[in-house]
């Protein structure tokens, strides 16, 4: 009986999928701290979220995301940051700073289209 319960628990745990979460809006501010964390303050949550680390993550991708964020702030552009979450988080309830999940992508929207 214990084996059947264990197998069922493993099956259920193995079928839990991450849900895509699209956080869209504007980035009010962006900064990079001395540790390399790229932090954005998105209008979808009005708090700081770390999107990557220039020293620990893929440095090319993280540097590009930092550039996207700075460009979005400078040009007042809308963005979408995509996350894959399995904990039921919403854009407004994502953990703050480095506790946030890593995004799958950062997109800048063309205001002319």
C-alpha positions in Angstrom: 0.0 0.0 0.0 2.8 2.4 0.9 4.4 1.7 -2.5 1.2 2.6 -4.4 0.9 5.9 -2.5 4.5 6.7 -3.1 4.1 6.0 -6.9 1.0 8.1 -7.0 2.7 11.0 -5.2 5.7 10.8 -7.6 3.3 10.8 -10.6 1.4 13.8 -9.4 4.6 15.7 -8.5 6.1 14.9 -12.0 3.1 16.3 -13.8 3.2 19.7 -12.2 4.1 22.2 -14.9 5.2 25.8 -14.7 2.7 28.2 -16.0 3.7 31.1 -18.2 3.4 34.5 -16.6 3.5 37.6 -18.8 4.2 40.8 -16.9 3.6 43.8 -19.1 3.9 47.5 -18.6 6.7 50.0 -18.3 9.9 49.9 -16.4 10.0 52.9 -14.1 13.7 52.5 -13.1 16.6 50.1 -13.6 19.9 49.7 -11.8 22.8 47.4 -11.6 24.4 46.9 -8.2 28.1 46.1 -7.3 27.3 42.4 -7.2 26.1 42.5 -10.8 22.3 42.2 -10.1 20.2 43.9 -12.8 17.1 45.2 -10.9 14.0 46.7 -12.5 11.0 48.4 -11.0 8.1 47.4 -13.3 4.8 49.2 -13.2 3.0 45.8 -12.9 4.3 45.5 -9.3 5.9 48.8 -8.4 8.7 47.1 -6.5 12.2 45.9 -7.4 12.8 42.6 -9.1 16.1 41.1 -10.1 16.0 39.9 -13.7 19.5 38.5 -13.9 23.1 38.8 -12.7 25.9 40.0 -15.0 28.4 37.9 -13.1 26.6 34.7 -12.4 24.2 34.2 -15.3 24.8 34.1 -19.0 26.7 37.4 -19.2 25.8 38.2 -22.8 22.0 37.6 -22.3 22.0 39.5 -19.0 23.9 42.4 -20.5 21.4 42.6 -23.3 18.5 42.5 -20.9 20.1 45.3 -18.9 20.4 47.3 -22.2 16.8 46.6 -23.1 15.6 47.8 -19.6 17.7 51.0 -19.9 16.4 51.6 -23.4 12.8 51.0 -22.2 13.3 53.5 -19.4 15.0 56.1 -21.6 12.4 55.9 -24.4 9.4 55.3 -22.2 8.6 52.0 -23.9 6.4 49.1 -22.8 7.9 45.7 -22.1 6.8 42.2 -21.4 8.8 40.0 -19.0 8.0 36.4 -19.3 8.4 34.0 -16.3 7.6 30.3 -15.9 6.1 29.9 -12.4 4.6 26.9 -10.6 3.8 28.5 -7.3 0.7 30.5 -8.4 2.5 33.9 -8.4 1.0 36.8 -10.3 3.0 39.7 -11.6 2.0 41.8 -8.6 3.1 39.1 -6.1 6.4 38.0 -7.6 9.1 37.8 -4.9 11.3 40.9 -4.6 14.9 41.4 -5.7 16.9 38.2 -6.1 14.2 36.0 -4.8 12.2 36.4 -8.0 12.3 33.6 -10.6 14.6 34.2 -13.6 12.7 35.4 -16.7 12.5 33.3 -19.8 12.7 36.5 -21.9 12.5 40.3 -21.9 10.6 42.0 -24.8 10.5 45.6 -25.8 7.4 46.7 -27.7 7.5 49.0 -30.8 5.1 51.9 -30.0 4.7 52.6 -33.7 3.0 49.3 -34.5 
